Amino acid sequence: MRDIMIVFRKEMKEWLHAKGGLASIVFNLLIYMGMFGVVLPLAQVEIWKVPNQLLVFYFFFLPSLIASTTTADAFAGERERKTLETLLSTRLSDRAIFLGKLAAVSVYTATMLFAIDLTVLTVVNIADGSPHFFMFPGETLFMLGPLAWIVTLFVANLGLFISLKVQSARIAQQIGSFGSLLISLPVLFGVVELSMSWKNLLMVGTVLLVAVAVSTAASIALFQRQKLIQ
C-alpha cells in the first residue's frame, strides 16, 4: 500500500506541476461543469426527478470520456519525457506502479464527476423553482456514484494498458477514446433497454466489478517491465 501511495502522490504532483498545471485542470473542470452540469440538465430537468435511462450517459459515457483522456499520459507520456525508465528502474513493484497510476486517474476522474454532479443538483433545484430542496432518487444516486466509479476503474484500466503499449500519448489518447466509444455504445444501448430498478442496477454493477477485477489482474500480469525498459 505504501508503494502504491508513492506512485499516486507522484502522479498528482506531476499533474499539478506540468505545463498549465492547476490552471489547466480547473479550465477542463469548468468546461465539463458548464456543458454537463448546466447546459444539458437545463434542457432536460425532468429526467433527474425519477430514475431515467438517459442518465446512462452520465454514469457510463461521461466517466469513460474523462478517464480515457487522462490515462493516455500515464505511461506513453512518461516514455516521451524520458522518465519511464527511471520509474521502472526503482524498487517499486509492477503492481504498485500500475495500481498507483490507476488510483490517481480514478481519483482525478471521480473528483471531476463529483463536481459535475453537485452542479447538476444545484441547477435542477434552481430550475425547478420549488420551495423544497430536491435530492436525486436513490437509484439515480447509485448510478452517479458507485456505478460511475466502477466504470471509471474499468476504463482507466484499459486506458493504462493502452498507454503501456504505444509510443506516444497522442496515439494512446486516440486509441483510448475510440476504444471507449466502441465499448460504451453497446453497453449504453443495452442498459437503456433495462428498467432503472435496483435489481437491474445491481446486476450491471456486479458485471462491471467482475470486469474491473479481471482487467486489472490481466493488465498487471502483462506489465512486462523488462520489455518496457529496452
C-alpha positions in Angstrom: 0.0 0.0 0.0 2.9 2.4 0.8 4.4 1.9 -2.6 1.1 2.4 -4.3 0.7 5.7 -2.4 4.2 6.8 -3.5 3.2 6.4 -7.2 -0.2 8.0 -6.5 1.4 11.1 -5.0 4.0 11.3 -7.8 1.2 11.3 -10.4 -0.7 14.0 -8.6 2.4 16.2 -8.3 3.2 15.8 -12.0 -0.3 16.9 -13.0 -0.2 20.0 -10.7 3.3 21.0 -11.9 3.0 20.2 -15.5 2.7 22.9 -18.2 -0.7 24.6 -17.4 -0.9 22.6 -14.2 -3.7 23.6 -11.9 -5.0 26.2 -14.3 -5.4 23.6 -17.0 -7.2 21.2 -14.6 -9.6 24.0 -13.4 -10.3 25.0 -17.1 -11.2 21.5 -18.0 -13.4 21.1 -15.0 -15.2 24.4 -15.8 -15.8 23.1 -19.4 -17.3 19.8 -18.1 -19.4 21.6 -15.4 -20.7 24.1 -18.0 -21.7 21.5 -20.6 -22.7 18.5 -18.5 -23.6 20.3 -15.2 -25.5 23.3 -16.6 -26.5 23.2 -20.3 -27.7 19.6 -20.6 -29.6 19.5 -17.2 -31.3 22.8 -18.0 -32.5 21.2 -21.3 -33.9 18.1 -19.5 -34.8 19.0 -15.9 -37.5 16.3 -15.6 -35.2 13.3 -16.2 -33.4 13.9 -12.9 -36.6 13.6 -10.9 -37.1 9.9 -11.5 -34.6 7.1 -12.4 -34.3 7.5 -16.2 -32.5 5.6 -18.9 -31.0 8.8 -20.3 -28.8 9.0 -17.1 -26.8 6.1 -18.5 -25.0 8.9 -20.4 -23.8 10.3 -17.1 -22.8 7.1 -15.3 -21.1 5.4 -18.3 -20.2 7.7 -21.2 -19.0 10.7 -19.1 -16.7 8.7 -16.8 -15.4 6.9 -20.0 -14.7 10.2 -21.7 -12.8 11.8 -18.7 -10.8 8.6 -17.7 -9.7 7.7 -21.3 -8.3 11.2 -21.9 -6.4 11.2 -18.6 -4.8 7.7 -18.9 -3.1 8.5 -22.2 -0.2 10.3 -20.5 0.3 7.7 -17.7 3.0 5.6 -19.5 3.2 6.9 -23.0 3.7 10.5 -21.7 6.5 9.3 -19.4 8.1 7.5 -22.3 8.1 10.7 -24.3 9.5 12.7 -21.4 12.3 10.0 -20.9 11.2 9.4 -17.3 9.7 6.0 -17.8 13.0 4.1 -17.5 13.8 6.0 -14.3 10.4 4.9 -12.8 10.8 1.3 -13.9 14.3 1.0 -12.6 13.2 1.8 -9.0 12.4 -0.9 -6.4 8.7 -0.3 -6.8 6.9 -3.4 -8.0 5.0 -3.7 -11.2 1.8 -4.0 -9.2 2.5 -0.8 -7.2 3.3 1.2 -10.3 0.2 0.1 -12.1 -2.2 0.4 -9.2 -0.7 3.8 -8.1 -1.4 5.2 -11.6 -4.8 3.6 -11.7 -5.7 5.2 -8.3 -4.5 8.6 -9.5 -6.6 8.5 -12.7 -9.6 7.2 -10.7 -9.4 9.9 -8.0 -9.0 12.6 -10.6 -12.0 11.4 -12.7 -14.2 10.8 -9.6 -13.4 14.3 -8.4 -14.5 15.7 -11.7 -17.7 13.6 -11.7 -18.5 14.7 -8.1 -18.1 18.4 -9.1 -20.4 17.9 -12.1 -23.0 16.0 -10.0 -23.1 18.8 -7.5 -23.5 21.3 -10.3 -26.4 19.3 -11.7 -28.1 19.1 -8.3 -27.8 22.9 -7.9 -29.0 23.7 -11.4 -32.0 21.3 -11.1 -33.0 22.8 -7.8 -32.8 26.3 -9.2 -34.7 25.4 -12.4 -37.4 23.5 -10.5 -38.4 26.6 -8.6 -39.8 24.5 -5.7 -39.5 25.8 -2.2 -38.5 22.3 -1.1 -34.9 21.0 -1.7 -34.8 18.4 -4.3 -32.5 15.3 -3.9 -31.8 12.7 -6.5 -33.7 9.4 -6.0 -31.7 6.5 -4.6 -31.3 4.8 -7.9 -30.0 8.0 -9.5 -27.5 8.5 -6.7 -26.3 4.9 -7.2 -25.8 5.5 -10.9 -24.0 8.8 -10.4 -21.9 7.4 -7.5 -20.9 3.7 -7.2 -21.7 2.8 -10.8 -19.9 5.7 -12.3 -16.8 5.0 -10.1 -16.8 1.3 -11.2 -17.0 2.4 -14.9 -14.1 4.8 -14.2 -11.9 2.0 -12.8 -12.7 -0.2 -15.8 -12.0 2.4 -18.5 -8.9 3.7 -16.6 -7.6 0.1 -16.5 -8.0 -0.3 -20.3 -6.5 3.2 -20.9 -3.4 2.4 -18.8 -2.8 -0.8 -20.7 -3.0 1.0 -24.0 -0.7 3.7 -22.7 1.8 0.9 -21.8 1.9 -0.5 -25.3 2.1 2.6 -27.5 4.9 5.1 -28.1 3.2 8.4 -27.8 0.5 10.0 -25.5 -1.4 11.3 -28.6 -1.7 7.8 -30.1 -2.8 6.4 -26.7 -5.5 9.1 -26.3 -6.8 8.4 -29.8 -6.9 4.7 -29.3 -8.3 5.1 -25.8 -11.1 7.5 -26.9 -12.1 5.3 -29.9 -11.9 2.1 -27.7 -14.1 3.7 -25.0 -16.6 4.7 -27.7 -16.7 1.1 -29.0 -17.2 -0.3 -25.5 -19.7 2.4 -24.5 -22.1 2.3 -27.3 -23.2 -1.4 -27.0 -23.4 -1.0 -23.2 -25.3 2.2 -23.5 -27.9 0.7 -25.8 -28.1 -2.5 -23.8 -28.6 -0.7 -20.4 -31.1 1.8 -21.9 -33.3 -1.2 -22.6 -33.4 -2.1 -19.0 -35.7 -0.5 -16.4 -33.7 1.5 -13.9 -34.7 -0.8 -11.0 -32.4 -1.7 -8.1 -32.3 -5.3 -9.3 -31.0 -4.3 -12.8 -28.7 -1.6 -11.5 -27.1 -4.1 -9.0 -26.7 -6.6 -11.8 -25.0 -4.1 -14.0 -22.7 -3.1 -11.1 -21.8 -6.7 -10.4 -20.9 -7.4 -14.0 -18.8 -4.3 -14.2 -17.0 -5.1 -10.9 -16.1 -8.5 -12.3 -14.8 -6.9 -15.5 -12.7 -4.5 -13.4 -11.2 -7.3 -11.4 -10.4 -9.4 -14.5 -8.9 -6.5 -16.5 -6.8 -5.3 -13.5 -5.3 -8.8 -13.0 -4.7 -9.2 -16.7 -3.0 -5.7 -17.0 -0.7 -6.4 -14.1 0.2 -9.8 -15.4 1.1 -8.4 -18.8 3.1 -5.4 -17.5 6.4 -6.9 -18.6 8.8 -4.3 -17.1 11.9 -5.6 -18.9 10.4 -5.1 -22.4 9.4 -1.6 -21.4 12.9 -0.7 -20.3 14.5 -2.0 -23.5 
